[in-house]
Amino acid sequence: MAAPDEESGLRNFRDFLTVYNQMSEMCFQRCVVSMNSRQLTVEEQACTDVCAEKQMKFNNRIMGVYMVEQPKATERKMKDAEEQAEAAVARLKESGVDTDTLTPEDVAREAMRGK
């Protein structure tokens, strides 16, 4: 079995190749108009250069926003989950269940039964 760092590296490389292939396909579809020559025309070359540059800038910008917003979203989800867990514990205590002796898994199981 591969090490976690290896798996992460492979996943990142696979993601990069996916983005690269999508960009190549999109720019090819937009820019290459003639299949009569093995070489790109000057216009096609200029179009693909601009297309690829735009896509890379777009991808970098999206990743920048993701890096800022993802931790905020994760924090909100964690806060919501904690509030739900606290509410479940309160409901269990109201119904007479001793939550102090239960494991978190048991609390979750009891909370799901009580819904």
Kinemage of the C-alpha trace (Angstrom):
@kinemage 1
@onewidth
@group {chain A} dominant
@subgroup {mainchain}
@vectorlist {calphas} color= white
{ca met a 1} P 0.000 0.000 0.000
{ca ala a 2} L 1.265 3.492 -0.878
{ca ala a 3} L 2.217 5.985 1.817
{ca pro a 4} L -0.198 8.867 2.496
{ca asp a 5} L 2.252 11.377 0.990
{ca glu a 6} L 2.517 9.257 -2.148
{ca glu a 7} L -1.265 8.975 -2.411
{ca ser a 8} L -1.642 12.717 -1.941
{ca gly a 9} L 0.998 13.380 -4.577
{ca leu a 10} L -0.652 11.004 -7.024
{ca arg a 11} L -4.057 12.575 -6.370
{ca asn a 12} L -2.618 16.067 -6.930
{ca phe a 13} L -0.925 14.952 -10.132
{ca arg a 14} L -4.125 13.304 -11.369
{ca asp a 15} L -6.076 16.504 -10.578
{ca phe a 16} L -3.477 18.566 -12.443
{ca leu a 17} L -3.696 16.294 -15.481
{ca thr a 18} L -7.494 16.498 -15.434
{ca val a 19} L -7.419 20.312 -15.398
{ca tyr a 20} L -4.723 20.353 -18.088
{ca asn a 21} L -6.673 17.982 -20.330
{ca gln a 22} L -9.891 19.971 -19.908
{ca met a 23} L -8.066 23.206 -20.725
{ca ser a 24} L -6.384 21.641 -23.774
{ca glu a 25} L -9.677 20.268 -25.074
{ca met a 26} L -11.546 23.533 -24.543
{ca cys a 27} L -8.837 25.671 -26.152
{ca phe a 28} L -8.537 23.253 -29.066
{ca gln a 29} L -12.304 23.370 -29.657
{ca arg a 30} L -12.356 27.179 -29.476
{ca cys a 31} L -9.235 27.971 -31.448
{ca val a 32} L -8.440 25.317 -34.051
{ca val a 33} L -10.626 25.912 -37.075
{ca ser a 34} L -8.724 24.213 -39.880
{ca met a 35} L -7.438 20.654 -39.997
{ca asn a 36} L -5.828 21.135 -43.418
{ca ser a 37} L -2.321 21.572 -42.020
{ca arg a 38} L -0.140 19.877 -39.433
{ca gln a 39} L 0.860 23.299 -38.101
{ca leu a 40} L -1.319 25.825 -36.326
{ca thr a 41} L -1.896 29.086 -38.125
{ca val a 42} L -0.614 32.268 -36.503
{ca glu a 43} L -4.196 33.117 -35.467
{ca glu a 44} L -4.785 29.667 -34.003
{ca gln a 45} L -1.498 29.829 -32.073
{ca ala a 46} L -2.337 33.281 -30.695
{ca cys a 47} L -5.837 32.095 -29.750
{ca thr a 48} L -4.547 29.005 -27.920
{ca asp a 49} L -1.930 31.078 -26.079
{ca val a 50} L -4.555 33.554 -24.863
{ca cys a 51} L -7.024 30.759 -24.061
{ca ala a 52} L -4.488 28.793 -22.009
{ca glu a 53} L -3.318 31.910 -20.174
{ca lys a 54} L -6.912 32.853 -19.311
{ca gln a 55} L -7.644 29.364 -18.054
{ca met a 56} L -4.533 29.264 -15.875
{ca lys a 57} L -5.323 32.683 -14.378
{ca phe a 58} L -8.933 31.610 -13.811
{ca asn a 59} L -7.828 28.376 -12.130
{ca asn a 60} L -5.322 30.214 -9.912
{ca arg a 61} L -7.962 32.742 -8.893
{ca ile a 62} L -10.498 30.024 -8.084
{ca met a 63} L -7.907 28.162 -6.000
{ca gly a 64} L -7.073 31.379 -4.145
{ca val a 65} L -10.724 31.924 -3.259
{ca tyr a 66} L -11.085 28.247 -2.311
{ca met a 67} L -8.085 28.456 0.028
{ca val a 68} L -9.700 31.417 1.807
{ca glu a 69} L -13.310 30.217 1.879
{ca gln a 70} L -12.896 26.480 2.532
{ca pro a 71} L -11.603 26.869 6.110
{ca lys a 72} L -14.501 29.238 6.860
{ca ala a 73} L -17.022 26.719 5.500
{ca thr a 74} L -15.408 23.887 7.452
{ca glu a 75} L -15.483 25.962 10.630
{ca arg a 76} L -19.195 26.731 10.103
{ca lys a 77} L -19.967 23.054 9.565
{ca met a 78} L -18.039 22.087 12.685
{ca lys a 79} L -19.894 24.709 14.721
{ca asp a 80} L -23.250 23.484 13.377
{ca ala a 81} L -22.314 19.866 14.178
{ca glu a 82} L -21.289 20.822 17.718
{ca glu a 83} L -24.563 22.703 18.235
{ca gln a 84} L -26.533 19.705 16.970
{ca ala a 85} L -24.574 17.389 19.264
{ca glu a 86} L -25.187 19.648 22.253
{ca ala a 87} L -28.904 19.788 21.432
{ca ala a 88} L -28.995 15.995 21.133
{ca val a 89} L -27.281 15.601 24.523
{ca ala a 90} L -29.774 18.029 26.076
{ca arg a 91} L -32.703 16.046 24.591
{ca leu a 92} L -31.212 12.801 25.890
{ca lys a 93} L -30.765 14.271 29.379
{ca glu a 94} L -34.372 15.495 29.326
{ca ser a 95} L -35.524 11.991 28.480
{ca gly a 96} L -33.557 10.546 31.396
{ca val a 97} L -30.498 9.113 29.645
{ca asp a 98} L -27.230 9.448 31.587
{ca thr a 99} L -24.984 10.940 28.877
{ca asp a 100} L -21.932 11.223 31.140
{ca thr a 101} L -21.280 7.477 30.999
{ca leu a 102} L -21.857 7.153 27.235
{ca thr a 103} L -19.159 7.315 24.577
{ca pro a 104} L -19.624 9.883 21.789
{ca glu a 105} L -20.696 7.044 19.501
{ca asp a 106} L -23.318 5.915 22.022
{ca val a 107} L -24.590 9.485 22.370
{ca ala a 108} L -24.890 9.760 18.596
{ca arg a 109} L -26.697 6.401 18.396
{ca glu a 110} L -29.131 7.388 21.168
{ca ala a 111} L -29.711 10.776 19.565
{ca met a 112} L -30.551 9.095 16.251
{ca arg a 113} L -33.029 6.767 18.011
{ca gly a 114} L -34.681 9.752 19.648
{ca lys a 115} L -35.376 11.581 16.384
